[in-house]
Amino acid sequence: MLGMQSVERSRRVRAVSGVCLAVAVAVGVSQVSVVGQGTPREWRDYAGGPDSSRFVAATQITKANVGQLQVAWTYPDGDTDFNPVVVRGTIYTRARGNVMVAVDAATGKELWASAEIKAFAIRGVNYWESADGKDQRLLFSTLNMLRALDAKTGKPIPTFGKDGVVDLREGLDRDAATVEQQSRLPGRVFEHLLILGSATNREYASAPGDIRAYDVRTGALVWSFRTIPRTGEFGADTWPANARATVGGANNWAESSVDVARGIVYVPTGSGKYNFYGGYRHGDNLFSDSLIALDARTGRRLWHFQTVHHDIWDVDNNSAPQLTTVRHDGRRIDVVAQAGKTGYLYVFDRATGAPIWPIEERPVPQGGTVPGEKLSPTQPFPTKPEPFSRQSFTVNDLNPYILTAEEREQFRQRIAKARNEGPFTPIGFEDVVHMPGNQGGSNWGSTAAHPGDGRVYVIGFNVPTIIRLLKPGEKRPARAGAPEEIVREGYPVTDGFGLYPTIIKPPYTTLTAYDLNTGAIAWQKGLGDDLRLLPLGITGTGSASTVKGGLIVTGSGLVFATAADRKVHAYDSSDGKELATFPLGGPTSGGPSMFELGGRQYLLVTASATQPTGPGAVPTPHKGPTGLVAYALPR
């Protein structure tokens, strides 16, 4: 089935549809191993499995012995950013820049390497196998194309798509030669389907961000959900007429999650494009900045909730929705929790989409100096739980450590002059302040959960943004490696992202544990340390960077987190006490993996062998392993 064919009793676009679903028994689940359920305990897909929980039920590594972990082996060519998958004793990962490799999970020995693959997704790959295990495939995108490799040999599968390739630009109601449609992250495997989002770029001519499912065996398109609806479809009245022909985005460029038992995929989406000006896309712009529950087999919309109306702030939902079960009002409820760049966690009944706690429409600032812009008068604010990232930034929050006295005074004057009325301050031609900014809140790889106890974990970035639009004819400031340029015509653009990760006082990066049985924050702490402040004895600041770390939650009550301070941190999930750290020899980004093999439980991390360079770069202050690094307890 193609397109949206769901019939709604209500045309309200700022709330869930209220559709109740019967819990269905999933069929064909044997094709997908859900991490933490059954044996073997593997890491069969990006974020561990279809539910993206990053939860592993293994209990060999405990709070008492985690400090005894040691390096079992290393593979020198593993690329950081990439989340390796582990299946049947084999690790599949990216290496040497543009090569897929298979590595023996017990020894780190390379088993095969593919031919060079130009520009393929740098953060992960999908794995699928047939019910009998004879057909094993790796699926990934590269240069706007979807491809498949034989997982046993690393060879392309020529019967997939057309000569081994599926063109992801087709079927978007646009000229395929003029659009881009490739995410750096993989999709979600469910039964025989690969459910994909896309990265459509941030500019005015972006493609619409349709959610699509492809048959993993043939490459055929099975269903498509249009996030920018066609005329007459549900939600089309929240865009200008025929917006699909000219407006792009509303895309799922990062992560999604599947409730395998219900057959539901939960898809978070980003803003309509252009990111910072919406004068040509009046309306609330469904299904941008939404959490959408779709029937994973057909693409039919079951319910949705829009977290930001008519987004001009680039506050995408891009973290994996987390599935857990809570006790609420005397009964157990399966919930889905969505963390956003807004710094809020939005929590819903997984089946119906009803908010667990009220989410209120509140007035937000209006007005501005940008012709044609028309903002939503209200935005949704969760009443519970409280946000995980800070919601304001003033001169009193300037960093007392990193900035020189001259820099501090420059920012003090700039902030004092800027419009600063909260996270939804309208963007104009003069400076405005947003907190959290467009690189704050949560991001890809930032969430994990224990599926059974109501705990959800979120890495949050306290990053303010100072931003403004440029007028046609105004000079765009030069950037490193790029010349100054003139904005000649068309709609306004920004003077960059306005990203200032270290002008705010610590903590910069936090790890928050939510107990969703009560809606309270169980604990929160700075994740990692600022490498520049360590020589001064200042710790607990959180890493002063927007480098994305990752999480793993275990059945023994541990939370593992990688951070920009180039360490692996192990915490007690009950109270956040740090139990151990493991220094790496270089920067790490993206998520670690965990698996069991031969009676041992392994933690798998990637760290770059290359030290950072350029202005502000800080060398790694400690020794440690690099490449693909496997930790285990001593034999």
C-alpha positions in Angstrom: 0.0 0.0 0.0 1.3 3.4 -0.9 0.4 6.7 0.8 -1.7 7.7 3.8 -5.2 6.2 3.7 -6.2 6.5 7.3 -9.6 7.9 8.0 -9.9 10.2 11.0 -12.9 11.1 13.0 -11.2 14.3 14.0 -9.3 16.9 12.0 -7.4 18.3 15.1 -3.8 18.4 14.2 -2.2 19.3 17.5 -3.2 16.1 19.4 -3.1 12.4 18.9 -5.8 10.8 16.8 -7.0 8.7 19.8 -7.1 5.5 17.8 -7.0 2.5 20.1 -5.1 -0.6 18.9 -5.4 -4.2 19.7 -2.2 -5.9 20.8 -1.3 -8.3 18.0 1.1 -11.2 18.2 4.0 -10.5 15.8 4.7 -13.0 13.1 8.1 -13.7 11.7 9.9 -12.2 14.7 12.4 -15.1 14.6 14.0 -13.2 11.7 15.0 -10.4 14.1 16.8 -10.9 17.5 15.5 -8.4 20.1 18.5 -7.6 22.3 17.9 -8.8 25.8 15.3 -11.4 24.8 16.2 -15.1 24.3 19.6 -16.4 23.3 22.1 -15.7 21.9 22.5 -12.1 23.2 23.8 -10.3 20.2 23.8 -6.7 18.8 21.9 -7.5 15.6 21.0 -4.0 14.6 21.9 -0.3 15.1 21.1 0.6 18.8 20.9 -3.1 19.6 17.7 -4.1 18.0 14.4 -2.9 16.5 13.3 -1.3 19.8 16.4 0.9 19.9 16.6 0.4 23.7 20.3 -0.2 23.9 19.3 -2.6 26.7 21.2 -5.9 27.2 19.8 -8.5 29.7 23.3 -10.0 30.2 24.4 -10.0 33.9 28.0 -11.3 33.9 29.4 -7.8 34.2 28.1 -6.5 37.6 28.4 -3.4 39.8 30.9 -5.4 41.9 33.2 -6.5 39.0 32.8 -3.8 36.3 36.1 -2.2 37.4 37.9 -5.4 36.5 37.1 -5.0 32.8 40.2 -5.2 30.6 41.0 -5.1 26.9 40.3 -8.5 25.4 41.4 -7.5 21.9 41.6 -4.6 19.5 41.1 -4.2 15.8 43.1 -1.2 14.5 40.9 0.0 11.7 37.4 0.4 13.3 35.9 3.9 12.6 34.5 5.9 15.4 31.0 7.2 14.8 29.9 3.8 13.6 27.9 1.4 15.8 29.1 -2.1 15.0 26.5 -5.0 14.8 27.3 -8.4 16.2 25.7 -11.5 14.8 26.6 -15.2 15.0 30.1 -14.5 16.4 30.9 -11.9 13.7 31.2 -8.1 14.0 30.3 -6.0 11.0 31.7 -2.5 11.0 33.1 0.3 8.9 36.8 0.6 8.5 39.5 2.5 6.6 36.9 5.1 5.7 34.9 3.4 3.0 35.2 -0.3 3.5 32.8 -2.7 5.3 34.6 -5.4 7.2 33.7 -8.6 9.1 35.7 -9.2 12.2 35.8 -12.4 14.4 34.0 -11.3 17.6 36.2 -13.6 19.8 39.6 -12.5 18.5 39.4 -9.3 16.5 40.7 -11.0 13.4 39.5 -9.6 10.1 37.4 -12.2 8.2 36.6 -10.2 5.0 36.7 -6.7 3.6 34.4 -5.4 1.0 35.5 -3.4 -2.0 35.6 0.4 -1.5 32.2 1.8 -1.0 32.0 5.6 -1.7 30.1 7.8 0.8 28.1 5.2 2.7 26.2 5.8 5.9 28.9 6.5 8.5 26.9 5.7 11.7 25.6 2.2 11.2 24.3 -0.7 9.1 21.2 -2.9 9.1 21.4 -6.7 9.3 18.7 -9.1 8.2 18.5 -12.9 7.8 15.9 -15.3 6.5 14.0 -17.6 8.9 16.3 -20.5 8.0 19.5 -18.3 8.4 20.7 -19.1 4.9 20.2 -15.6 3.5 22.2 -13.1 5.6 22.3 -9.4 4.4 23.8 -6.1 5.3 21.8 -3.1 4.1 23.0 0.5 3.9 22.7 3.6 1.9 25.3 5.4 -0.2 25.1 8.4 -2.6 21.3 8.4 -2.4 21.1 4.6 -3.1 20.1 1.6 -1.0 22.4 -1.4 -1.4 22.8 -4.9 0.1 25.8 -7.0 0.7 26.0 -10.7 1.4 27.0 -10.8 5.1 28.9 -14.1 4.6 31.2 -12.7 1.9 30.9 -8.9 1.7 29.9 -9.2 -2.0 27.1 -7.1 -3.5 23.7 -8.9 -4.1 22.9 -8.2 -7.8 19.3 -9.3 -7.5 18.5 -6.6 -5.0 16.8 -3.6 -6.7 18.1 -2.9 -10.1 21.5 -4.4 -10.6 22.0 -4.3 -6.8 20.8 -0.7 -6.2 17.6 1.1 -5.2 17.4 4.8 -6.0 16.1 6.5 -2.9 15.2 9.7 -4.8 12.4 8.1 -6.7 8.8 8.4 -5.7 9.1 11.8 -3.9 7.0 13.9 -6.4 10.2 15.7 -7.4 12.8 15.5 -10.1 15.2 12.9 -8.8 18.2 14.8 -10.2 17.5 17.8 -8.0 17.1 16.3 -4.5 19.2 14.4 -1.9 17.8 11.5 0.1 20.4 9.8 2.3 20.8 9.7 6.1 24.0 9.0 7.9 22.1 6.6 10.1 20.5 3.3 9.1 16.8 2.4 9.2 14.9 -0.2 11.2 14.5 -3.8 10.3 11.1 -5.4 11.0 10.2 -8.9 9.6 11.1 -8.6 5.8 11.0 -4.8 5.7 13.6 -2.1 6.1 11.9 1.1 7.3 13.9 4.2 6.2 13.9 7.9 6.9 16.2 10.3 5.2 18.4 13.4 5.5 17.1 15.9 3.0 19.6 18.7 3.7 18.7 22.0 5.3 18.1 24.3 2.4 15.0 25.7 0.6 15.0 23.1 -2.2 15.1 20.0 0.0 13.1 16.9 -0.8 10.1 15.9 1.3 11.1 13.5 4.1 8.8 10.5 3.3 9.0 7.5 5.6 9.4 4.4 3.4 9.6 0.6 3.8 11.5 -1.6 1.3 11.5 -5.4 0.9 14.9 -6.5 2.1 14.9 -9.4 -0.3 14.0 -7.6 -3.5 14.5 -3.9 -2.8 10.9 -3.2 -3.8 9.0 -0.3 -2.2 6.3 -1.7 0.0 4.8 1.4 1.6 5.4 5.2 1.9 4.1 7.7 4.4 4.2 11.2 3.2 5.3 13.6 6.0 4.4 16.5 3.7 1.0 15.5 2.6 -0.4 15.7 -0.9 -3.4 17.9 -1.5 -6.5 16.4 0.2 -4.5 14.1 2.5 -4.7 14.4 6.3 -2.6 17.4 7.4 -2.4 19.1 4.1 -4.4 22.0 5.5 -1.5 22.7 7.9 0.7 23.7 4.9 0.2 26.1 2.0 -1.6 24.8 -1.0 0.5 22.3 -3.0 3.4 22.6 -0.5 4.7 19.2 -1.4 5.9 20.5 -4.7 8.1 23.2 -3.2 8.7 22.5 0.5 11.0 19.8 1.9 12.1 18.2 5.2 9.7 17.0 8.0 12.1 14.1 7.8 13.3 11.3 10.0 17.0 11.8 9.6 18.1 10.0 12.7 16.5 7.1 14.7 13.2 5.3 15.0 12.0 2.4 17.1 9.7 -0.6 16.6 7.4 -2.3 19.0 7.7 -5.8 17.6 4.7 -7.3 19.4 2.3 -4.6 18.3 3.9 -4.1 14.8 4.2 -0.4 15.3 7.1 1.8 14.3 7.5 5.1 16.2 9.1 7.7 13.9 10.4 11.1 15.2 10.7 13.9 12.6 12.5 17.1 12.2 11.6 20.6 10.9 10.3 21.7 7.6 13.0 23.3 5.5 14.5 25.9 5.4 15.3 25.4 9.1 15.1 29.0 10.3 12.5 30.8 8.1 9.0 29.6 7.3 7.4 32.5 5.6 6.7 30.4 2.5 5.3 27.4 4.6 2.6 29.0 6.7 0.7 26.7 9.1 1.6 24.2 11.7 3.3 22.0 9.1 2.3 18.4 10.0 4.1 16.1 10.1 7.3 18.0 11.0 8.6 17.9 14.5 6.3 15.0 15.4 6.3 11.6 16.9 4.3 9.4 14.4 3.1 5.9 15.2 2.7 3.9 12.0 1.6 0.3 11.3 5.0 -1.2 10.5 3.5 -3.5 7.9 1.5 -1.0 5.9 2.6 2.5 6.8 -0.9 3.5 8.0 -0.9 6.3 10.5 -2.2 5.2 13.9 -1.6 8.4 15.9 0.8 11.3 16.1 1.8 14.2 18.3 3.5 17.4 17.1 6.0 18.7 19.7 6.7 22.0 17.9 4.3 23.9 15.5 5.8 25.7 12.5 9.4 25.1 13.6 11.8 28.0 12.7 14.3 27.0 15.5 15.6 23.6 14.1 14.5 21.7 17.2 14.1 18.3 15.6 13.0 15.2 17.3 16.0 12.9 16.4 16.6 10.6 19.3 15.3 7.1 19.4 11.8 6.9 21.0 12.2 4.7 24.1 9.7 1.9 24.9 9.2 0.9 28.5 6.5 -0.2 30.9 5.4 2.0 33.9 2.9 1.8 36.8 0.6 4.8 36.5 -2.6 5.4 38.4 -2.6 1.9 39.7 -2.1 0.1 36.4 0.7 -0.9 34.2 1.0 1.0 30.9 3.3 0.5 28.0 4.7 3.9 27.1 6.9 5.5 24.5 9.1 8.4 25.5 10.5 10.9 23.0 13.4 13.2 23.9 13.7 16.3 21.8 16.1 19.1 21.1 13.7 21.2 23.2 15.2 19.5 26.3 11.8 17.9 27.2 10.8 14.3 27.4 7.3 13.7 25.9 5.7 10.5 27.3 2.7 8.7 25.7 0.6 5.6 26.0 2.2 3.4 23.4 -1.0 2.1 21.9 -3.3 5.2 21.9 -0.9 8.1 21.9 -2.6 9.7 24.9 -0.1 11.8 27.0 0.7 10.2 30.3 0.8 13.6 31.9 -0.8 16.7 30.4 1.0 18.6 27.7 -0.3 22.2 27.6 -0.5 24.6 24.7 1.0 27.8 26.1 1.4 31.2 24.5 4.9 32.0 23.1 6.5 35.2 22.0 5.3 36.7 18.7 6.4 39.5 16.4 9.7 40.2 14.6 11.2 42.0 11.7 11.1 39.2 9.0 8.5 39.9 6.2 6.1 37.0 5.6 6.8 35.0 8.7 3.7 33.9 10.7 4.4 31.9 13.9 2.1 29.7 15.9 0.7 31.6 18.8 1.2 28.6 21.2 3.6 25.7 21.6 3.2 22.3 23.5 4.9 22.2 27.0 4.9 18.9 29.0 3.8 19.5 32.6 5.8 16.4 33.6 8.5 15.2 33.6 10.7 18.3 34.1 13.2 19.1 31.3 16.6 17.4 31.2 18.3 20.5 29.6 18.3 24.1 30.8 15.6 26.4 29.4 17.2 29.8 29.7 20.6 31.5 29.2 21.5 35.0 30.4 24.7 37.0 31.1 24.7 35.4 34.6 25.2 31.9 32.9 28.5 32.8 31.1 31.3 30.4 31.6 33.6 31.5 34.4 36.4 29.3 33.3 37.1 29.0 29.6 36.4 32.5 28.3 39.0 35.2 28.6 38.0 38.5 30.3 37.7 40.1 26.8 35.6 37.3 25.4 33.4 37.3 28.4 32.7 41.0 28.0 32.1 40.7 24.3 29.5 38.0 24.9 28.0 39.9 27.8 27.4 42.9 25.6 26.0 40.8 22.8 23.6 38.8 25.0 22.4 42.0 26.7 21.4 43.5 23.4 19.8 40.3 22.0 16.2 39.4 22.1 16.0 36.7 24.7 12.5 35.5 25.6 12.9 31.8 26.0 13.5 28.8 23.6 10.7 30.0 21.2 12.0 33.6 20.7 11.3 34.6 17.1 14.3 34.8 14.8 14.9 38.2 13.2 17.6 40.2 11.6 19.2 41.1 14.9 20.6 38.6 17.4 18.3 36.3 19.4 19.2 33.8 22.1 17.8 30.3 22.3 18.3 27.8 25.1 18.6 25.0 24.5 19.7 26.0 21.0 19.5 24.0 17.8 22.4 21.8 18.8 21.2 21.4 22.4 18.7 19.0 24.1 19.0 15.4 22.9 20.4 14.2 19.6 21.1 10.9 17.7 22.4 8.2 20.0 21.3 10.0 23.1 18.6 7.7 24.6 18.3 4.3 26.2 15.8 2.5 28.4 15.2 -0.5 30.6 12.1 -2.0 28.9 10.6 -3.3 32.1 11.2 -0.9 34.9 10.1 2.5 33.6 13.7 3.9 33.5 14.7 6.1 30.5 18.2 7.6 30.1 18.9 10.7 28.1 22.2 12.4 27.2 21.5 16.1 27.0 23.5 19.1 25.7 23.3 22.5 27.4 24.2 24.5 24.3 22.9 28.0 23.8 22.5 29.5 20.3 22.9 33.1 19.3 21.5 33.5 15.8 20.1 36.0 13.3 18.9 36.0 9.7 20.8 37.8 6.9 19.0 40.1 4.4 19.5 39.8 0.7 22.6 41.7 -0.2 24.2 41.2 3.2 27.5 39.6 3.6 27.7 36.2 5.2 30.6 36.0 7.6 33.6 33.9 6.4 34.0 30.5 8.0 37.1 28.4 8.4 38.0 27.1 4.9 35.2 29.0 3.2 35.2 32.5 1.6 32.9 35.4 2.5 29.9 35.4 0.3 26.9 37.6 -0.5 23.3 36.6 0.0 22.1 37.7 -3.4 18.4 36.8 -3.7 15.5 34.8 -2.4 14.6 34.2 1.2 16.9 35.0 4.2 19.5 32.7 5.5 21.4 32.6 8.8 24.9 33.6 9.6 25.6 30.0 10.4 24.2 27.8 13.2 25.2 30.3 16.0 26.7 27.4 17.9 28.4 28.2 21.2 28.9 25.0 23.2 31.3 26.5 25.8 30.1 30.0 26.6 27.7 28.6 29.2 28.8 27.6 32.6 28.9 23.8 33.4 27.5 21.3 33.2 27.8 21.2 29.4 26.7 17.7 28.8 24.5 15.7 31.2 23.2 12.2 31.7 19.7 12.1 33.1 17.9 9.1 34.5 14.1 9.4 34.5 11.8 7.2 36.6 8.6 7.3 34.5 6.7 5.5 37.2 6.6 8.8 39.0 7.6 11.2 36.3 10.6 12.4 38.3 14.3 12.7 37.5 15.9 9.9 39.5 19.4 11.4 39.1 21.3 13.7 36.8 25.1 14.3 36.5 27.7 15.8 34.2 28.7 13.2 31.6 32.5 13.3 31.4 34.8 16.2 32.0 36.1 19.3 30.1 39.6 18.2 29.1 40.8 21.9 29.4 39.7 22.1 33.0 41.1 18.8 34.2 44.6 20.2 34.7 42.9 22.7 37.1 41.4 20.0 39.1 37.8 20.9 38.0 35.7 17.8 37.3 32.1 16.8 36.9 31.5 19.5 34.3 30.3 17.2 31.5 32.2 17.2 28.2 32.4 20.6 26.6 31.5 19.4 23.2 28.6 18.5 21.0 30.4 15.2 20.0 27.7 12.5 20.4 28.3 9.7 22.8 26.2 6.6 23.4 24.6 4.4 26.0 24.1 0.8 27.0 21.9 -0.3 29.9 22.3 -3.8 31.3 20.2 -6.3 33.3 22.7 -6.1 36.1 22.0 -2.5 36.9 24.8 -0.8 34.9 24.7 2.2 32.5 27.7 2.5 30.2 28.3 5.8 28.4 30.9 7.1 26.0 31.7 10.8 26.1 33.8 13.5 24.5 36.4 13.2 27.3 37.6 10.1 25.5 36.5 7.7 28.2 34.0 5.0 28.8 32.0 5.6 32.0 30.2 3.0 34.0 27.4 4.1 36.4 25.1 2.4 38.9 21.7 2.8 37.3 20.0 3.2 40.7 21.7 6.3 41.9 24.2 7.4 39.1 27.3 6.7 41.1 30.3 6.3 38.8 31.7 2.9 39.3 34.6 2.8 36.8 36.1 4.6 33.8 38.1 3.3 30.9 40.4 5.7 29.1 40.6 5.5 25.3 43.5 6.6 23.2 41.5 9.0 21.1 38.1 10.6 20.4 35.1 8.4 20.4 31.7 9.2 18.9 28.5 7.2 18.5 27.3 4.2 20.4 29.1 1.2 21.9 27.8 -2.3 21.4 27.5 -5.3 23.8 27.2 -9.1 23.2 27.9 -12.5 24.7 30.1 -15.1 23.1 31.8 -18.2 24.4 30.6 -17.6 27.9 32.0 -14.0 28.0 30.2 -10.7 28.0 31.9 -8.1 25.8 31.7 -4.3 25.6 32.6 -3.0 22.2 33.8 0.6 21.7 35.4 2.5 18.8 38.0 5.2 19.3 39.8 7.2 16.6 43.6 6.6 16.3 43.8 10.2 14.9 44.2 13.1 17.4 42.0 16.2 16.8 43.6 19.2 15.1 42.6 22.8 14.4 41.7 25.7 16.6 40.6 24.7 20.1 41.6 21.1 19.6 42.7 19.4 22.8 45.0 16.3 22.6 44.0 13.2 24.5 45.5 13.6 28.0 45.7 9.9 28.7 46.9 6.7 27.1 44.5 4.0 26.0 43.5 1.7 23.1 42.2 2.8 19.7 40.3 1.3 16.8 37.7 -1.3 17.6 38.2 -2.2 21.3 36.6 -5.2 23.0 36.5 -5.2 26.8 35.7 -8.3 28.9 36.3 -9.7 32.4 39.5 -11.6 32.9 39.2 -15.4 32.2 
